[in-house]
Amino acid sequence: MSNTRPRRGKGDRGFATRDPYEVAFFARKHGIATVDAKRIINTHGSDRDSCDKAANRLK
């Protein structure tokens, strides 16, 4: 048995706009429309912090 650990990254912390569940969850979390949530995610990319800030500005 080797003493090396398997390499593990941070994981996928961003959004996937092709996954309707994630867009719906983001919209519900911030109390905004699904269309607005999808537009924010497409505009700001998969960076959660910038998407959260944009959603808070939209409220």
N, CA, C and O atoms as a Maestro MAE file, in Angstrom:
{
 s_m_m2io_version
 :::
 2.0.0
}

f_m_ct {
 s_m_title
 :::
 protein
 m_atom[236] {
  # First column is atom index #
  i_m_mmod_type
  r_m_x_coord
  r_m_y_coord
  r_m_z_coord
  i_m_residue_number
  s_m_chain_name
  s_m_pdb_residue_name
  s_m_pdb_atom_name
  i_m_atomic_number
  :::
  1 25 0.843 -1.169 0.000 1 A "MET " " N  " 7
  2 3 0.000 0.000 0.000 1 A "MET " " CA " 6
  3 2 0.892 1.237 0.000 1 A "MET " " C  " 6
  4 15 1.853 1.331 0.763 1 A "MET " " O  " 8
  5 25 0.554 2.171 -0.862 2 A "SER " " N  " 7
  6 3 1.377 3.373 -0.962 2 A "SER " " CA " 6
  7 2 0.954 4.408 0.077 2 A "SER " " C  " 6
  8 15 -0.161 4.374 0.597 2 A "SER " " O  " 8
  9 25 1.855 5.310 0.357 3 A "ASN " " N  " 7
  10 3 1.582 6.345 1.335 3 A "ASN " " CA " 6
  11 2 1.087 7.641 0.706 3 A "ASN " " C  " 6
  12 15 0.877 8.627 1.412 3 A "ASN " " O  " 8
  13 25 0.900 7.653 -0.595 4 A "THR " " N  " 7
  14 3 0.450 8.874 -1.258 4 A "THR " " CA " 6
  15 2 -1.067 8.972 -1.214 4 A "THR " " C  " 6
  16 15 -1.779 7.976 -1.342 4 A "THR " " O  " 8
  17 25 -1.533 10.175 -1.034 5 A "ARG " " N  " 7
  18 3 -2.966 10.407 -1.029 5 A "ARG " " CA " 6
  19 2 -3.425 10.749 -2.442 5 A "ARG " " C  " 6
  20 15 -2.659 11.309 -3.226 5 A "ARG " " O  " 8
  21 25 -4.642 10.424 -2.761 6 A "PRO " " N  " 7
  22 3 -5.148 10.816 -4.077 6 A "PRO " " CA " 6
  23 2 -5.309 12.330 -4.148 6 A "PRO " " C  " 6
  24 15 -5.623 12.974 -3.147 6 A "PRO " " O  " 8
  25 25 -5.098 12.886 -5.318 7 A "ARG " " N  " 7
  26 3 -5.227 14.323 -5.495 7 A "ARG " " CA " 6
  27 2 -6.702 14.693 -5.518 7 A "ARG " " C  " 6
  28 15 -7.515 14.073 -6.202 7 A "ARG " " O  " 8
  29 25 -7.012 15.711 -4.757 8 A "ARG " " N  " 7
  30 3 -8.389 16.178 -4.716 8 A "ARG " " CA " 6
  31 2 -8.402 17.682 -4.883 8 A "ARG " " C  " 6
  32 15 -7.647 18.399 -4.226 8 A "ARG " " O  " 8
  33 25 -9.256 18.151 -5.758 9 A "GLY " " N  " 7
  34 3 -9.372 19.580 -5.992 9 A "GLY " " CA " 6
  35 2 -10.473 20.181 -5.142 9 A "GLY " " C  " 6
  36 15 -11.058 19.517 -4.285 9 A "GLY " " O  " 8
  37 25 -10.741 21.442 -5.395 10 A "LYS " " N  " 7
  38 3 -11.784 22.142 -4.656 10 A "LYS " " CA " 6
  39 2 -13.174 21.638 -5.006 10 A "LYS " " C  " 6
  40 15 -14.097 21.741 -4.198 10 A "LYS " " O  " 8
  41 25 -13.323 21.108 -6.170 11 A "GLY " " N  " 7
  42 3 -14.640 20.686 -6.613 11 A "GLY " " CA " 6
  43 2 -15.287 21.767 -7.448 11 A "GLY " " C  " 6
  44 15 -14.703 22.828 -7.664 11 A "GLY " " O  " 8
  45 25 -16.455 21.509 -7.903 12 A "ASP " " N  " 7
  46 3 -17.175 22.457 -8.734 12 A "ASP " " CA " 6
  47 2 -18.005 23.370 -7.838 12 A "ASP " " C  " 6
  48 15 -19.061 22.974 -7.344 12 A "ASP " " O  " 8
  49 25 -17.524 24.585 -7.636 13 A "ARG " " N  " 7
  50 3 -18.219 25.530 -6.758 13 A "ARG " " CA " 6
  51 2 -19.052 26.524 -7.553 13 A "ARG " " C  " 6
  52 15 -19.669 27.411 -6.964 13 A "ARG " " O  " 8
  53 25 -19.084 26.401 -8.846 14 A "GLY " " N  " 7
  54 3 -19.814 27.356 -9.665 14 A "GLY " " CA " 6
  55 2 -21.216 26.875 -9.994 14 A "GLY " " C  " 6
  56 15 -21.685 25.874 -9.453 14 A "GLY " " O  " 8
  57 25 -21.878 27.597 -10.884 15 A "PHE " " N  " 7
  58 3 -23.220 27.265 -11.309 15 A "PHE " " CA " 6
  59 2 -23.188 26.627 -12.685 15 A "PHE " " C  " 6
  60 15 -22.257 26.834 -13.463 15 A "PHE " " O  " 8
  61 25 -24.190 25.868 -12.961 16 A "ALA " " N  " 7
  62 3 -24.375 25.335 -14.300 16 A "ALA " " CA " 6
  63 2 -25.750 25.790 -14.767 16 A "ALA " " C  " 6
  64 15 -26.762 25.308 -14.258 16 A "ALA " " O  " 8
  65 25 -25.806 26.706 -15.722 17 A "THR " " N  " 7
  66 3 -27.107 27.218 -16.158 17 A "THR " " CA " 6
  67 2 -27.884 26.168 -16.937 17 A "THR " " C  " 6
  68 15 -29.095 26.303 -17.114 17 A "THR " " O  " 8
  69 25 -27.220 25.142 -17.398 18 A "ARG " " N  " 7
  70 3 -27.946 24.094 -18.107 18 A "ARG " " CA " 6
  71 2 -28.668 23.163 -17.137 18 A "ARG " " C  " 6
  72 15 -29.462 22.325 -17.562 18 A "ARG " " O  " 8
  73 25 -28.401 23.300 -15.843 19 A "ASP " " N  " 7
  74 3 -29.073 22.498 -14.833 19 A "ASP " " CA " 6
  75 2 -30.198 23.327 -14.221 19 A "ASP " " C  " 6
  76 15 -29.926 24.222 -13.420 19 A "ASP " " O  " 8
  77 25 -31.452 23.056 -14.574 20 A "PRO " " N  " 7
  78 3 -32.561 23.881 -14.101 20 A "PRO " " CA " 6
  79 2 -32.692 23.897 -12.576 20 A "PRO " " C  " 6
  80 15 -33.171 24.880 -12.010 20 A "PRO " " O  " 8
  81 25 -32.274 22.828 -11.910 21 A "TYR " " N  " 7
  82 3 -32.376 22.782 -10.452 21 A "TYR " " CA " 6
  83 2 -31.518 23.872 -9.811 21 A "TYR " " C  " 6
  84 15 -31.961 24.533 -8.871 21 A "TYR " " O  " 8
  85 25 -30.305 24.063 -10.306 22 A "GLU " " N  " 7
  86 3 -29.418 25.062 -9.712 22 A "GLU " " CA " 6
  87 2 -29.927 26.475 -9.942 22 A "GLU " " C  " 6
  88 15 -29.815 27.323 -9.057 22 A "GLU " " O  " 8
  89 25 -30.481 26.740 -11.109 23 A "VAL " " N  " 7
  90 3 -31.034 28.059 -11.392 23 A "VAL " " CA " 6
  91 2 -32.252 28.305 -10.503 23 A "VAL " " C  " 6
  92 15 -32.409 29.392 -9.948 23 A "VAL " " O  " 8
  93 25 -33.107 27.303 -10.371 24 A "ALA " " N  " 7
  94 3 -34.299 27.436 -9.527 24 A "ALA " " CA " 6
  95 2 -33.912 27.621 -8.063 24 A "ALA " " C  " 6
  96 15 -34.539 28.408 -7.353 24 A "ALA " " O  " 8
  97 25 -32.899 26.915 -7.613 25 A "PHE " " N  " 7
  98 3 -32.442 27.052 -6.228 25 A "PHE " " CA " 6
  99 2 -31.897 28.451 -5.975 25 A "PHE " " C  " 6
  100 15 -32.191 29.060 -4.946 25 A "PHE " " O  " 8
  101 25 -31.107 28.959 -6.910 26 A "PHE " " N  " 7
  102 3 -30.550 30.300 -6.778 26 A "PHE " " CA " 6
  103 2 -31.667 31.344 -6.742 26 A "PHE " " C  " 6
  104 15 -31.618 32.283 -5.947 26 A "PHE " " O  " 8
  105 25 -32.667 31.180 -7.598 27 A "ALA " " N  " 7
  106 3 -33.786 32.116 -7.633 27 A "ALA " " CA " 6
  107 2 -34.575 32.068 -6.329 27 A "ALA " " C  " 6
  108 15 -34.949 33.110 -5.791 27 A "ALA " " O  " 8
  109 25 -34.825 30.884 -5.827 28 A "ARG " " N  " 7
  110 3 -35.573 30.728 -4.577 28 A "ARG " " CA " 6
  111 2 -34.779 31.269 -3.392 28 A "ARG " " C  " 6
  112 15 -35.347 31.875 -2.484 28 A "ARG " " O  " 8
  113 25 -33.486 31.051 -3.404 29 A "LYS " " N  " 7
  114 3 -32.617 31.514 -2.318 29 A "LYS " " CA " 6
  115 2 -32.667 33.031 -2.175 29 A "LYS " " C  " 6
  116 15 -32.670 33.560 -1.064 29 A "LYS " " O  " 8
  117 25 -32.708 33.725 -3.316 30 A "HIS " " N  " 7
  118 3 -32.670 35.178 -3.288 30 A "HIS " " CA " 6
  119 2 -34.046 35.823 -3.471 30 A "HIS " " C  " 6
  120 15 -34.168 37.046 -3.397 30 A "HIS " " O  " 8
  121 25 -35.067 35.023 -3.707 31 A "GLY " " N  " 7
  122 3 -36.407 35.565 -3.875 31 A "GLY " " CA " 6
  123 2 -36.585 36.347 -5.153 31 A "GLY " " C  " 6
  124 15 -37.268 37.371 -5.167 31 A "GLY " " O  " 8
  125 25 -35.974 35.875 -6.236 32 A "ILE " " N  " 7
  126 3 -36.080 36.548 -7.530 32 A "ILE " " CA " 6
  127 2 -36.671 35.577 -8.542 32 A "ILE " " C  " 6
  128 15 -36.788 34.381 -8.275 32 A "ILE " " O  " 8
  129 25 -37.040 36.096 -9.695 33 A "ALA " " N  " 7
  130 3 -37.604 35.259 -10.753 33 A "ALA " " CA " 6
  131 2 -36.527 34.364 -11.366 33 A "ALA " " C  " 6
  132 15 -35.344 34.705 -11.361 33 A "ALA " " O  " 8
  133 25 -36.949 33.229 -11.888 34 A "THR " " N  " 7
  134 3 -36.022 32.282 -12.507 34 A "THR " " CA " 6
  135 2 -35.332 32.898 -13.718 34 A "THR " " C  " 6
  136 15 -34.150 32.652 -13.958 34 A "THR " " O  " 8
  137 25 -36.063 33.687 -14.468 35 A "VAL " " N  " 7
  138 3 -35.491 34.346 -15.650 35 A "VAL " " CA " 6
  139 2 -34.376 35.303 -15.220 35 A "VAL " " C  " 6
  140 15 -33.320 35.357 -15.850 35 A "VAL " " O  " 8
  141 25 -34.620 36.056 -14.144 36 A "ASP " " N  " 7
  142 3 -33.596 36.978 -13.647 36 A "ASP " " CA " 6
  143 2 -32.381 36.216 -13.125 36 A "ASP " " C  " 6
  144 15 -31.243 36.639 -13.329 36 A "ASP " " O  " 8
  145 25 -32.624 35.104 -12.458 37 A "ALA " " N  " 7
  146 3 -31.517 34.301 -11.936 37 A "ALA " " CA " 6
  147 2 -30.650 33.770 -13.069 37 A "ALA " " C  " 6
  148 15 -29.423 33.800 -12.986 37 A "ALA " " O  " 8
  149 25 -31.286 33.287 -14.117 38 A "LYS " " N  " 7
  150 3 -30.526 32.763 -15.254 38 A "LYS " " CA " 6
  151 2 -29.728 33.870 -15.941 38 A "LYS " " C  " 6
  152 15 -28.596 33.649 -16.369 38 A "LYS " " O  " 8
  153 25 -30.318 35.056 -16.044 39 A "ARG " " N  " 7
  154 3 -29.620 36.187 -16.654 39 A "ARG " " CA " 6
  155 2 -28.404 36.589 -15.820 39 A "ARG " " C  " 6
  156 15 -27.341 36.884 -16.365 39 A "ARG " " O  " 8
  157 25 -28.567 36.600 -14.498 40 A "ILE " " N  " 7
  158 3 -27.440 36.944 -13.617 40 A "ILE " " CA " 6
  159 2 -26.322 35.930 -13.761 40 A "ILE " " C  " 6
  160 15 -25.153 36.301 -13.861 40 A "ILE " " O  " 8
  161 25 -26.669 34.660 -13.771 41 A "ILE " " N  " 7
  162 3 -25.652 33.607 -13.870 41 A "ILE " " CA " 6
  163 2 -24.944 33.681 -15.214 41 A "ILE " " C  " 6
  164 15 -23.727 33.512 -15.279 41 A "ILE " " O  " 8
  165 25 -25.689 33.933 -16.292 42 A "ASN " " N  " 7
  166 3 -25.057 34.046 -17.611 42 A "ASN " " CA " 6
  167 2 -24.161 35.282 -17.698 42 A "ASN " " C  " 6
  168 15 -23.128 35.247 -18.367 42 A "ASN " " O  " 8
  169 25 -24.541 36.359 -17.039 43 A "THR " " N  " 7
  170 3 -23.766 37.595 -17.089 43 A "THR " " CA " 6
  171 2 -22.491 37.512 -16.265 43 A "THR " " C  " 6
  172 15 -21.421 37.919 -16.719 43 A "THR " " O  " 8
  173 25 -22.609 36.980 -15.042 44 A "HIS " " N  " 7
  174 3 -21.488 36.977 -14.106 44 A "HIS " " CA " 6
  175 2 -20.689 35.673 -14.103 44 A "HIS " " C  " 6
  176 15 -19.711 35.548 -13.366 44 A "HIS " " O  " 8
  177 25 -21.085 34.738 -14.892 45 A "GLY " " N  " 7
  178 3 -20.361 33.472 -14.935 45 A "GLY " " CA " 6
  179 2 -20.681 32.608 -13.728 45 A "GLY " " C  " 6
  180 15 -21.744 32.748 -13.123 45 A "GLY " " O  " 8
  181 25 -19.784 31.736 -13.383 46 A "SER " " N  " 7
  182 3 -20.067 30.778 -12.321 46 A "SER " " CA " 6
  183 2 -19.499 31.208 -10.968 46 A "SER " " C  " 6
  184 15 -19.427 30.396 -10.045 46 A "SER " " O  " 8
  185 25 -19.098 32.471 -10.839 47 A "ASP " " N  " 7
  186 3 -18.575 32.975 -9.576 47 A "ASP " " CA " 6
  187 2 -19.740 33.243 -8.627 47 A "ASP " " C  " 6
  188 15 -20.534 34.154 -8.859 47 A "ASP " " O  " 8
  189 25 -19.843 32.462 -7.574 48 A "ARG " " N  " 7
  190 3 -20.979 32.569 -6.660 48 A "ARG " " CA " 6
  191 2 -21.033 33.908 -5.944 48 A "ARG " " C  " 6
  192 15 -22.118 34.458 -5.752 48 A "ARG " " O  " 8
  193 25 -19.892 34.440 -5.548 49 A "ASP " " N  " 7
  194 3 -19.885 35.711 -4.821 49 A "ASP " " CA " 6
  195 2 -20.445 36.843 -5.672 49 A "ASP " " C  " 6
  196 15 -21.278 37.618 -5.203 49 A "ASP " " O  " 8
  197 25 -19.998 36.944 -6.909 50 A "SER " " N  " 7
  198 3 -20.489 38.030 -7.763 50 A "SER " " CA " 6
  199 2 -21.960 37.820 -8.118 50 A "SER " " C  " 6
  200 15 -22.703 38.793 -8.246 50 A "SER " " O  " 8
  201 25 -22.389 36.584 -8.278 51 A "CYS " " N  " 7
  202 3 -23.800 36.315 -8.555 51 A "CYS " " CA " 6
  203 2 -24.670 36.667 -7.346 51 A "CYS " " C  " 6
  204 15 -25.760 37.217 -7.504 51 A "CYS " " O  " 8
  205 25 -24.198 36.355 -6.155 52 A "ASP " " N  " 7
  206 3 -24.947 36.702 -4.945 52 A "ASP " " CA " 6
  207 2 -25.067 38.214 -4.795 52 A "ASP " " C  " 6
  208 15 -26.132 38.719 -4.441 52 A "ASP " " O  " 8
  209 25 -23.988 38.935 -5.060 53 A "LYS " " N  " 7
  210 3 -24.013 40.393 -4.953 53 A "LYS " " CA " 6
  211 2 -24.975 40.993 -5.981 53 A "LYS " " C  " 6
  212 15 -25.711 41.929 -5.671 53 A "LYS " " O  " 8
  213 25 -24.970 40.454 -7.204 54 A "ALA " " N  " 7
  214 3 -25.864 40.950 -8.236 54 A "ALA " " CA " 6
  215 2 -27.332 40.670 -7.877 54 A "ALA " " C  " 6
  216 15 -28.203 41.502 -8.135 54 A "ALA " " O  " 8
  217 25 -27.600 39.520 -7.295 55 A "ALA " " N  " 7
  218 3 -28.968 39.189 -6.891 55 A "ALA " " CA " 6
  219 2 -29.432 40.095 -5.757 55 A "ALA " " C  " 6
  220 15 -30.597 40.490 -5.717 55 A "ALA " " O  " 8
  221 25 -28.534 40.424 -4.841 56 A "ASN " " N  " 7
  222 3 -28.894 41.323 -3.751 56 A "ASN " " CA " 6
  223 2 -29.161 42.734 -4.256 56 A "ASN " " C  " 6
  224 15 -30.026 43.428 -3.720 56 A "ASN " " O  " 8
  225 25 -28.426 43.171 -5.287 57 A "ARG " " N  " 7
  226 3 -28.672 44.471 -5.884 57 A "ARG " " CA " 6
  227 2 -30.013 44.508 -6.607 57 A "ARG " " C  " 6
  228 15 -30.658 45.555 -6.671 57 A "ARG " " O  " 8
  229 25 -30.434 43.365 -7.151 58 A "LEU " " N  " 7
  230 3 -31.675 43.280 -7.901 58 A "LEU " " CA " 6
  231 2 -32.893 43.399 -6.989 58 A "LEU " " C  " 6
  232 15 -33.935 43.903 -7.407 58 A "LEU " " O  " 8
  233 25 -32.767 42.944 -5.767 59 A "LYS " " N  " 7
  234 3 -33.912 42.976 -4.828 59 A "LYS " " CA " 6
  235 2 -34.370 44.330 -4.586 59 A "LYS " " C  " 6
  236 15 -35.317 44.535 -3.827 59 A "LYS " " O  " 8
  :::
 }
 m_bond[235] {
  # First column is bond index #
  i_m_from
  i_m_to
  i_m_order
  :::
  1 1 2 1
  2 2 3 1
  3 3 4 2
  4 3 5 1
  5 5 6 1
  6 6 7 1
  7 7 8 2
  8 7 9 1
  9 9 10 1
  10 10 11 1
  11 11 12 2
  12 11 13 1
  13 13 14 1
  14 14 15 1
  15 15 16 2
  16 15 17 1
  17 17 18 1
  18 18 19 1
  19 19 20 2
  20 19 21 1
  21 21 22 1
  22 22 23 1
  23 23 24 2
  24 23 25 1
  25 25 26 1
  26 26 27 1
  27 27 28 2
  28 27 29 1
  29 29 30 1
  30 30 31 1
  31 31 32 2
  32 31 33 1
  33 33 34 1
  34 34 35 1
  35 35 36 2
  36 35 37 1
  37 37 38 1
  38 38 39 1
  39 39 40 2
  40 39 41 1
  41 41 42 1
  42 42 43 1
  43 43 44 2
  44 43 45 1
  45 45 46 1
  46 46 47 1
  47 47 48 2
  48 47 49 1
  49 49 50 1
  50 50 51 1
  51 51 52 2
  52 51 53 1
  53 53 54 1
  54 54 55 1
  55 55 56 2
  56 55 57 1
  57 57 58 1
  58 58 59 1
  59 59 60 2
  60 59 61 1
  61 61 62 1
  62 62 63 1
  63 63 64 2
  64 63 65 1
  65 65 66 1
  66 66 67 1
  67 67 68 2
  68 67 69 1
  69 69 70 1
  70 70 71 1
  71 71 72 2
  72 71 73 1
  73 73 74 1
  74 74 75 1
  75 75 76 2
  76 75 77 1
  77 77 78 1
  78 78 79 1
  79 79 80 2
  80 79 81 1
  81 81 82 1
  82 82 83 1
  83 83 84 2
  84 83 85 1
  85 85 86 1
  86 86 87 1
  87 87 88 2
  88 87 89 1
  89 89 90 1
  90 90 91 1
  91 91 92 2
  92 91 93 1
  93 93 94 1
  94 94 95 1
  95 95 96 2
  96 95 97 1
  97 97 98 1
  98 98 99 1
  99 99 100 2
  100 99 101 1
  101 101 102 1
  102 102 103 1
  103 103 104 2
  104 103 105 1
  105 105 106 1
  106 106 107 1
  107 107 108 2
  108 107 109 1
  109 109 110 1
  110 110 111 1
  111 111 112 2
  112 111 113 1
  113 113 114 1
  114 114 115 1
  115 115 116 2
  116 115 117 1
  117 117 118 1
  118 118 119 1
  119 119 120 2
  120 119 121 1
  121 121 122 1
  122 122 123 1
  123 123 124 2
  124 123 125 1
  125 125 126 1
  126 126 127 1
  127 127 128 2
  128 127 129 1
  129 129 130 1
  130 130 131 1
  131 131 132 2
  132 131 133 1
  133 133 134 1
  134 134 135 1
  135 135 136 2
  136 135 137 1
  137 137 138 1
  138 138 139 1
  139 139 140 2
  140 139 141 1
  141 141 142 1
  142 142 143 1
  143 143 144 2
  144 143 145 1
  145 145 146 1
  146 146 147 1
  147 147 148 2
  148 147 149 1
  149 149 150 1
  150 150 151 1
  151 151 152 2
  152 151 153 1
  153 153 154 1
  154 154 155 1
  155 155 156 2
  156 155 157 1
  157 157 158 1
  158 158 159 1
  159 159 160 2
  160 159 161 1
  161 161 162 1
  162 162 163 1
  163 163 164 2
  164 163 165 1
  165 165 166 1
  166 166 167 1
  167 167 168 2
  168 167 169 1
  169 169 170 1
  170 170 171 1
  171 171 172 2
  172 171 173 1
  173 173 174 1
  174 174 175 1
  175 175 176 2
  176 175 177 1
  177 177 178 1
  178 178 179 1
  179 179 180 2
  180 179 181 1
  181 181 182 1
  182 182 183 1
  183 183 184 2
  184 183 185 1
  185 185 186 1
  186 186 187 1
  187 187 188 2
  188 187 189 1
  189 189 190 1
  190 190 191 1
  191 191 192 2
  192 191 193 1
  193 193 194 1
  194 194 195 1
  195 195 196 2
  196 195 197 1
  197 197 198 1
  198 198 199 1
  199 199 200 2
  200 199 201 1
  201 201 202 1
  202 202 203 1
  203 203 204 2
  204 203 205 1
  205 205 206 1
  206 206 207 1
  207 207 208 2
  208 207 209 1
  209 209 210 1
  210 210 211 1
  211 211 212 2
  212 211 213 1
  213 213 214 1
  214 214 215 1
  215 215 216 2
  216 215 217 1
  217 217 218 1
  218 218 219 1
  219 219 220 2
  220 219 221 1
  221 221 222 1
  222 222 223 1
  223 223 224 2
  224 223 225 1
  225 225 226 1
  226 226 227 1
  227 227 228 2
  228 227 229 1
  229 229 230 1
  230 230 231 1
  231 231 232 2
  232 231 233 1
  233 233 234 1
  234 234 235 1
  235 235 236 2
  :::
 }
}
